[in-house]
Amino acid sequence: MYQTETSAVLKNVGADAELISNNNLNNKMDLLTLVKVSEGRFWPIPKYKPMEFSLSELAELEEEEDTCKDYNEEVLVKDFTTTMETKGSGEIGGGDDIVGKAKIEATGDTVDGLEQPVSIIKKKADIKKLRNKFSGRKIKKENMELLGLKDNDKLTFVYQKVYNSGPVKMIRKSNKSGSISASCQKMLHVLIKGSKKEVTSFTVPENSTFGFGLMELKMDDEELKITCEPFTHKTGLFGLFANDAINSKEMLHKVKEELETKDHLLLPLGELPESTRRDLLKKLSELAEDGDTLSLLEQTLDQCTKGTSEHVPSEAVSSFMDLLDISNISSAVKDAVHLLVSTLDTLPDEVPPLLTCCSPDTLRVLNQLVDGLKDSRAKLPESLPVPLQEGGELRWAAEFICLNDQKLKELSDGWDRPELPPEVLLEVLCLAVQGLSLMQPTTNP
C-alpha cells in the first residue's frame, strides 16, 4: 500500500523513469551495492539479487579511497501524507498537492492514510566521480569468481535509491462491497464479488528502500568499466504485450496464442515413468522453497542445453540434475523439464512453493480452468478443493485464470510491475499448472 502510493508520487514528479521497484523491503539496496541481474531463457523477466559485496570491495579500495560519501541527496516530497476516500472512485493527495487525482477501481467506502507525515528522499551517487575513481581498475579473477556470474548475467551496482525519512505507520479501514478479495488484493488487485470489513495497519521502517537505480559494470581484460547509461529493463521484449494500444480482446487472444505455441512442449513430461515423476516433483518442490535455488536450477538447465556444464555449488540442484542423468531421458523430456522450471522461476517467489506442493485435486481443477481459458469458457465450479475456496491460498490463481477480456485489460491498466505484465503472468501460470499436472504420479480423469 505504502509502496504503491509513494510510487504514484514519484511518477508525478518524474522521478521514476530509472527506478526499479524494490519488492522486498528487507533489501536496503545501499549505494554501491553490487546487484546481479538474471533473466530466464523463455521469458526475459529480470531477477535482481543484491550481493554481499560492494563496488568498493570488488575493486579493493583502501579505506581512505572509499567513495561512499560521493553522493547527492534531495528531498523529493516533503511531509508526504496520503488520504484515499473511495466510493467507486477517489483520489490520492500528496504533501504539496503533487499527485493529483487517480481513479480507484472499487466500490464501497475506503479510507487509507499515513498516521503522520514523512519525507521521501532520493540519494544518488556522483557518477562522474565514480567513473574517475573506478574505471580502468584491475579486478582480481578470484573476486569475480566469488560473484558466481553466469553467461547471461549482468553485473550492476546501485547508484541511486529512494527511501523514507522516518518510520511510517500505514492505516487502512474499509467497508467494501464488490471489492477485492484478500488474496487477489495481495497478488493481483483483481476485482471480484464479495463483502467484507477490513482494518489493516503496519509500519514501514525508517530508511526503507522502495525504489533503486542500477548502473551496469563491464570487464575488459580484467579492467573495470562503468557504462554511460543506467540499466533499464526493455519491456519491448514482450512484443504485443508491451503495446499500450492493445485492446482487451487482443490481450487475451495473445495469451491463448502463446499457450498454443508452448504447451505441447510440456507433453513429454507425461512419458516419464511414474517413479521418476514422483522423485523429480519431490525435488522440485524442495527447490521451489528458495527462489535463488530455483533460479540456479533454471540457469544450470540452460547451461546444459547449450552443451556446457560446470560444478554447481548447490547440493539440491546437483541432486535434481543427477535424477535427470540417471533416468536416461530423451532431449525432448529434458527440454520439457527446462520449460517447466523456467515457468516456476518466472512466477513471483511466493507462488512456486504453493503450486508444487498442492494436491492432485487442486491441480486437476486448475488444469480444467486452463483448458476452459483456451476455449473461452473458464468458470469456477461450485465444488472446489479447500485451497481454491474463498480465502484459500490459491484462490487468486483460479480467479486469475477465469478473467474475461475486460477484466484483464482493467488489471493491465493499473499494473505496477512493468517487467512482468499480467498477460505474461497469466501465460506462465497456465503453463506451470499444465506442466505440474503432467508430473503427477497418478492421473485423475
C-alpha positions in Angstrom: 0.0 0.0 0.0 2.7 2.5 1.0 4.9 1.5 -1.9 2.0 1.9 -4.4 1.1 5.4 -3.1 4.7 6.7 -2.9 5.3 5.3 -6.4 2.4 7.4 -7.6 4.1 10.5 -6.1 7.4 9.6 -7.9 5.6 9.1 -11.2 4.0 12.5 -11.0 7.3 14.3 -10.1 9.1 12.4 -12.9 11.5 10.6 -10.6 10.5 7.0 -11.5 11.9 6.7 -15.1 15.1 5.0 -14.0 13.8 3.4 -10.8 13.2 -0.3 -10.2 10.6 -1.3 -7.6 12.0 -3.0 -4.5 9.7 -5.9 -3.9 11.4 -6.8 -0.6 11.8 -4.0 1.9 14.3 -6.1 3.8 16.8 -5.4 1.0 18.2 -2.0 1.9 20.0 -1.6 -1.5 22.6 0.9 -0.2 24.6 2.9 -2.7 27.4 0.9 -4.4 25.8 -2.5 -3.5 26.5 -5.0 -6.3 23.4 -6.5 -7.9 23.3 -9.5 -10.2 20.6 -9.3 -12.8 19.5 -12.6 -14.3 16.9 -13.4 -17.0 15.3 -16.7 -17.9 15.7 -18.4 -21.3 12.0 -18.4 -22.2 10.8 -15.2 -20.6 13.2 -12.2 -20.2 11.9 -11.4 -16.7 14.7 -9.8 -14.7 15.6 -11.0 -11.2 17.6 -8.7 -9.0 19.9 -10.3 -6.4 21.9 -8.0 -4.1 25.3 -9.3 -3.4 27.1 -9.2 0.0 29.8 -7.3 -1.8 30.1 -3.6 -2.7 31.7 -1.9 -5.7 34.4 -0.7 -3.3 35.1 -4.2 -2.1 35.2 -5.6 -5.6 37.9 -3.0 -6.6 39.6 -3.5 -3.2 39.7 0.2 -2.5 41.7 1.4 0.5 39.7 2.8 3.3 40.8 6.4 2.6 39.8 6.0 -1.0 36.2 4.8 -0.2 33.7 6.8 -2.3 30.6 6.2 -0.2 30.4 9.9 0.6 30.4 10.9 -3.1 26.7 11.3 -3.4 23.9 13.9 -3.6 20.7 13.9 -1.6 17.5 15.7 -2.3 14.0 15.7 -0.8 11.6 14.7 -3.5 8.5 15.2 -1.4 8.4 17.0 2.0 5.9 15.9 4.6 4.2 13.4 2.4 0.7 12.5 3.6 -2.0 10.5 1.8 -5.7 10.1 2.2 -7.8 8.0 -0.1 -11.6 8.1 0.2 -13.3 5.7 -2.1 -16.9 5.4 -3.2 -16.5 3.9 -6.7 -13.7 6.4 -7.4 -11.4 8.6 -5.4 -8.2 10.5 -5.2 -4.7 10.4 -3.7 -3.3 13.5 -2.1 0.4 14.4 -1.7 2.0 16.8 0.7 2.3 19.7 -1.9 -0.7 18.6 -4.0 1.8 16.9 -6.3 -0.1 13.7 -7.0 -3.4 15.0 -8.2 -6.3 12.7 -8.9 -6.4 9.0 -9.7 -9.4 6.8 -10.1 -9.8 3.9 -7.7 -11.3 0.7 -9.3 -13.5 -0.4 -6.4 -16.9 0.2 -4.8 -17.9 0.9 -1.2 -16.2 3.1 1.3 -12.5 3.1 1.9 -10.2 5.4 4.0 -6.4 4.9 3.7 -3.9 7.1 5.3 -0.5 7.7 6.9 -0.5 8.3 10.6 2.0 11.1 10.3 3.8 13.0 7.5 7.1 11.7 6.2 9.6 13.0 3.6 10.6 11.0 0.5 14.3 11.3 -0.3 16.5 10.4 -3.3 20.1 9.6 -2.7 22.2 9.5 -5.8 25.9 8.7 -6.3 28.1 11.1 -8.2 28.7 9.0 -11.4 31.4 11.3 -12.7 33.5 10.9 -9.6 32.8 7.1 -9.5 33.9 6.7 -13.1 37.1 8.6 -12.5 37.7 6.5 -9.4 36.9 3.0 -10.7 37.2 2.9 -14.5 40.4 1.1 -15.5 41.0 -0.6 -12.2 42.2 -4.1 -12.3 39.8 -6.6 -10.7 41.2 -9.9 -9.4 39.9 -13.0 -11.0 39.1 -14.6 -7.6 36.9 -11.6 -6.7 34.9 -12.0 -9.9 34.6 -15.8 -9.3 33.1 -15.1 -5.8 30.1 -13.4 -7.6 29.1 -16.6 -9.4 28.0 -14.9 -12.6 26.6 -17.0 -15.4 27.0 -16.2 -19.1 23.8 -14.2 -19.4 24.0 -12.5 -16.0 24.7 -8.7 -15.8 26.7 -7.2 -13.0 25.3 -3.8 -11.8 25.6 -1.6 -8.8 23.1 0.7 -7.0 23.8 4.3 -7.9 20.6 5.8 -6.6 17.9 4.9 -4.1 14.6 6.4 -2.9 13.7 6.0 0.7 11.5 7.3 3.6 13.0 9.7 6.2 11.3 8.1 9.2 9.1 5.1 10.2 5.7 5.2 8.6 2.6 3.6 10.1 0.0 2.8 7.5 -3.6 2.5 8.4 -6.4 1.1 6.2 -10.0 1.0 7.1 -12.6 -0.2 4.7 -16.2 -1.4 4.4 -16.4 -2.8 0.9 -19.0 -4.4 -1.3 -18.0 -5.9 -4.6 -14.3 -5.2 -3.6 -11.0 -7.0 -3.8 -10.5 -10.3 -2.0 -7.6 -10.6 0.4 -5.7 -13.0 -1.8 -6.1 -11.0 -5.0 -5.5 -7.7 -3.3 -2.1 -9.0 -2.3 -1.3 -10.7 -5.6 -3.2 -9.2 -8.5 -5.6 -6.5 -7.3 -8.4 -8.2 -9.2 -12.0 -7.1 -8.6 -14.3 -9.9 -7.5 -17.6 -10.3 -5.8 -17.7 -10.2 -2.0 -18.4 -8.1 1.0 -16.0 -7.7 3.9 -14.8 -5.2 6.5 -11.1 -4.7 6.8 -8.8 -2.8 9.2 -5.1 -3.0 8.4 -2.1 -1.3 9.9 1.6 -1.9 9.6 4.8 0.0 10.0 7.4 0.6 7.2 10.8 1.0 9.0 12.9 4.2 8.6 15.2 4.3 5.6 13.4 1.5 3.7 14.4 1.5 0.0 11.3 1.2 -2.2 13.0 2.2 -5.5 16.5 1.9 -6.8 18.5 2.6 -9.9 21.3 0.5 -11.4 24.4 1.1 -13.5 25.9 -1.8 -15.4 29.6 -2.8 -14.9 31.7 -4.2 -17.8 35.0 -6.0 -17.7 37.7 -5.6 -20.4 40.9 -7.6 -19.8 40.1 -7.6 -16.1 39.7 -3.8 -16.2 36.5 -2.3 -14.8 34.3 0.0 -16.8 31.2 1.8 -15.7 28.6 2.1 -18.5 27.4 5.6 -19.6 23.6 4.8 -19.4 21.6 3.5 -16.4 20.4 -0.1 -16.6 16.8 -0.4 -17.7 14.7 -3.4 -18.5 13.4 -3.4 -22.1 9.7 -4.1 -21.8 9.6 -4.2 -25.6 10.8 -7.8 -25.5 7.2 -8.8 -24.9 6.1 -7.6 -28.3 2.4 -7.3 -28.4 2.2 -7.5 -24.6 4.1 -4.2 -24.4 1.7 -2.3 -26.8 -0.2 0.3 -24.8 -2.8 0.5 -27.6 -3.7 -3.2 -27.5 -7.4 -3.8 -26.8 -8.9 -6.2 -24.3 -9.8 -8.9 -26.8 -6.3 -8.9 -28.4 -4.7 -9.3 -25.0 -6.5 -12.5 -24.1 -6.2 -13.8 -27.6 -2.4 -13.3 -27.4 -2.3 -15.2 -24.2 -4.1 -18.1 -25.9 -1.7 -18.0 -28.9 1.3 -18.1 -26.6 -0.1 -21.1 -24.8 -0.7 -22.9 -28.1 2.9 -22.4 -29.1 4.4 -23.7 -25.9 2.0 -26.1 -24.1 2.8 -29.0 -26.5 6.4 -28.8 -25.5 5.4 -29.9 -22.0 3.7 -33.1 -23.2 6.8 -35.3 -23.0 6.6 -35.0 -19.2 3.8 -37.5 -19.3 6.2 -40.0 -20.8 8.3 -40.2 -17.7 8.0 -43.4 -15.6 5.7 -42.7 -12.6 8.6 -43.2 -10.1 10.7 -40.7 -11.9 7.9 -38.1 -12.0 7.4 -38.6 -8.3 11.1 -38.2 -7.4 11.5 -35.1 -9.7 8.4 -33.5 -8.4 9.6 -34.0 -4.8 12.9 -32.5 -5.5 11.3 -29.6 -7.4 9.0 -28.8 -4.5 12.1 -28.6 -2.2 13.9 -26.4 -4.6 10.9 -24.1 -5.1 11.0 -23.1 -1.4 14.0 -20.9 -2.2 13.7 -18.5 -5.2 17.5 -18.2 -5.5 18.0 -22.0 -5.7 15.2 -22.3 -8.2 16.9 -19.7 -10.4 20.2 -21.6 -10.1 18.4 -24.7 -11.3 17.0 -22.8 -14.3 20.4 -21.4 -15.1 22.0 -24.9 -14.8 19.5 -26.4 -17.2 20.1 -23.5 -19.6 23.9 -24.3 -19.5 23.2 -28.0 -20.2 21.0 -27.0 -23.2 24.0 -25.0 -24.6 26.2 -28.0 -24.1 28.3 -26.5 -21.3 28.4 -27.7 -17.7 30.2 -26.7 -14.6 30.3 -27.5 -10.9 27.0 -26.5 -9.3 27.5 -25.0 -5.8 24.2 -26.4 -4.5 23.5 -30.0 -3.3 19.8 -29.7 -4.0 20.4 -28.6 -7.6 23.0 -31.3 -8.2 20.6 -33.9 -6.8 17.9 -32.8 -9.3 20.3 -32.9 -12.2 21.6 -36.3 -11.1 18.0 -37.6 -11.3 17.7 -36.4 -14.9 21.0 -38.1 -15.8 20.4 -41.5 -14.3 16.9 -41.5 -15.8 18.4 -41.6 -19.3 15.5 -39.4 -20.6 15.3 -38.0 -24.1 16.2 -34.5 -25.1 12.5 -33.7 -25.6 11.8 -34.6 -22.0 14.8 -32.6 -20.7 13.5 -29.6 -22.7 10.1 -30.1 -21.2 11.6 -30.1 -17.7 13.6 -27.0 -18.6 10.4 -25.2 -19.7 8.5 -26.2 -16.5 11.4 -25.0 -14.3 11.5 -21.7 -16.3 7.8 -21.1 -15.7 8.2 -21.6 -12.0 11.2 -19.4 -11.8 9.4 -16.6 -13.7 6.5 -16.6 -11.3 6.7 -14.4 -8.2 8.7 -16.1 -5.4 5.8 -16.9 -3.2 3.9 -18.9 -5.9 6.1 -21.9 -6.8 6.0 -23.4 -3.3 2.2 -23.3 -3.4 1.9 -24.8 -6.8 4.5 -27.6 -6.4 3.1 -28.7 -3.1 -0.6 -28.5 -3.8 -2.8 -31.6 -4.0 -3.6 -33.5 -7.3 -7.2 -32.5 -6.9 -6.3 -28.8 -6.7 -4.1 -29.1 -9.8 -6.8 -31.0 -11.6 -9.3 -28.2 -11.1 -6.7 -25.5 -12.1 -5.8 -27.5 -15.2 -9.5 -27.8 -16.1 -9.7 -24.0 -15.8 -6.7 -23.6 -18.1 -8.5 -25.8 -20.7 -11.5 -23.6 -20.2 -9.5 -20.5 -20.8 -8.3 -21.9 -24.2 -11.9 -22.4 -25.2 -13.1 -19.1 -23.7 -15.3 -20.9 -21.1 -13.2 -20.8 -17.9 -15.6 -20.7 -15.0 -15.2 -21.7 -11.3 -17.1 -24.9 -10.5 -19.4 -24.9 -7.5 -17.4 -27.6 -5.7 -13.8 -26.6 -5.1 -10.8 -28.0 -3.1 -10.1 -26.0 0.0 -7.1 -24.1 -1.4 -9.3 -22.8 -4.2 -12.3 -21.8 -2.0 -12.9 -18.3 -0.8 -9.9 -17.2 1.3 -7.8 -20.2 0.1 -4.1 -19.8 -0.6 -4.6 -20.4 -4.4 -8.0 -18.8 -4.8 -6.3 -15.9 -6.6 -4.9 -18.3 -9.2 -8.3 -19.7 -10.0 -9.9 -16.3 -10.3 -7.0 -15.0 -12.4 -7.4 -17.8 -15.0 -11.1 -17.0 -15.2 -10.6 -13.4 -16.0 -12.5 -12.2 -19.1 -11.1 -9.8 -21.7 -12.3 -6.6 -20.0 -11.1 -7.6 -16.5 -7.7 -8.5 -17.9 -7.5 -5.1 -19.6 -8.5 -3.3 -16.3 -5.9 -5.2 -14.4 -3.3 -4.3 -17.0 -4.1 -0.6 -16.9 -3.4 -0.5 -13.1 -0.5 -2.9 -13.1 2.7 -1.7 -11.3 5.2 -4.3 -12.3 6.2 -3.4 -15.9 8.9 -6.2 -16.0 6.1 -8.9 -15.5 2.9 -7.8 -17.4 -0.3 -9.6 -16.2 -0.7 -11.2 -19.6 2.7 -12.8 -19.3 2.0 -13.8 -15.7 -1.3 -15.5 -16.9 0.6 -17.4 -19.6 3.3 -18.6 -17.2 0.8 -19.6 -14.5 -1.2 -21.7 -17.0 1.9 -23.4 -18.3 3.1 -24.1 -14.8 -0.2 -25.7 -13.9 -0.2 -27.8 -17.1 3.4 -29.0 -16.5 2.9 -29.9 -12.9 -0.3 -31.7 -13.8 1.6 -33.9 -16.2 4.2 -34.6 -13.4 1.6 -36.1 -11.1 2.4 -39.7 -10.3 -1.2 -40.7 -11.0 -3.6 -39.1 -13.4 -7.2 -38.5 -12.4 -9.6 -38.5 -15.3 
